[in-house]
Amino acid sequence: MKHEIIMATAYFTVLFLSLASAVRWLRIRHLFPMFFAPIFVCYTLYELVICYQVKFGTFDNLDRYTQAWYNLPIWLHEGILLLEDVFCFILVRRERYVRRHSINVNSVADALNNVDCGLMYSEWDGTIVLINHKMWQLARIFSDVQYYNALDFWRMIISFNESDEAKRIDFTSWPAFLLKDNTVWSFERSILSDADKRYLEIVARDVTDLYNKRVNVEEEIKELSSVQGRLQDVLKNISTTGNDEELLAYKVHIHDRLGNAILRTRQILRGSVQNFEEPARESILGLWSNTIKAFKNNRLEVEQNKEGSLAALYSQAETLGIELFMFGEFPVYNEVAIRAVREAMYNSIRHAYANSLTVESYKEDGGYRVHIYDDGKAHTDSVVEGGGLKSIRRAVEEQGGTMRVAVPDGVELYIFFKEEAK
């Protein structure tokens, strides 16, 4: 029974000695623990050997000094072993305190191992002098080969393409990889210079957040491009619808003018109109003149009042999501001027992606000068006039006015409307 108790205590002491070794207390640069460490180990093994001799019945083969030592009271054996345990416990606590509150070789290594990136430093010839745990783990992901040369490791990184654990991605100018756990790591190499030596540094950084943000931005750009395409289609439809409505109004107007002219002429030919004198003849001739002029010029001459014209323009601008600013005295009774502003509004949204359209106008002798421009971001060196601008130019010139298209910082219209054209 005695030998079993001593053996249990000795095993417990061996456990404490192992713990002390795990925290490297034997490397403490003090004479006291370094002197007593071998003594503790030898005494504990001595107690175990005696107990095993007793257990297997060979105790009588031991020398008389060993037998005399074993026959001492059990509390003495237990006390010595427990003193060893207490001493080991104190040394372990002291070593942990020193390691946490002082800077030494171990603390530097611990600091490098606790950073959230992989680090590898080597001599100029590639001989590795320092590598932290994270870089070691990443190296095992890319290859089962254990690398002892930083140059060989870097060549493996830049030539790596894909495996079950990682896949190369096009993300940064340096090699970047998407790992199996959905994290992204980027590897960079740089040169560190000392007074007379140069070292190689390889750093692996976790860029998962940056990669995810880039993916989200690319998806948003695709979505915005799709929305922009749909918006352009809507604007084209709006323009087409506006042209169709304008054409319908033109047909209705021509129909009314032609019907009135025919009706008045029939009345005169049938003799329904009495006293067909000079004013009546002028009236009939005026009707036919306006009808022929409408056919010839291919334009509308719908009379509009000031409030209705401007209200329609502002309403269309609000519908299209563009701000309309008008300054000066605008020829609101001129239908061509209204059409010019409307066409400029469509073009500024469709081609220049503008947010506002500005119309500056003033009256001078003989007519009105109108300057139309937007705040769009699209710039061009020349403009090819499409159907809308061609129609506006033709209508302006038929009224005796002029139109000029300028492209200093975008497309601008300079139009002169004659006052007689209302």
Secondary structure, DSSP 8 states (H G I E B T S, - for coil): -HHHHHHHHHHHHHHHHHHHHHTTGGG-S-HHHHHHHHHHHHHHHHHHHHHHHHHTT-GGGS-HHHHHHHTS-HHHHHHHHHHHHHHHHHHHHHHHHHHHHS-SHHHHHHHHHHSSSEEEEEETTSBEEEE-HHHHHHHHHH-SS---BHHHHHHHHHH--B-SSEEEE--SSS-EEEETTS-EEEEEEEEEE-SS-EEEEEEEEE-HHHHHHHHHHHHHHHHHHHHHHHHHHHHHHHHHHHHHHHHHHHHHHHHHHHHHHHHHHHHHHTT-SSS--HHHHHHHHHHHHHHHHHHHHT-------HHHHHHHHHHHHHHHT-EEEEEE---TT-HHHHHHHHHHHHHHHHTT--SEEEEEEEEETTEEEEEEEE--S---S-----HHHHHHHHHHHHTT-EEEEE-SSS-EEEEEEETT--
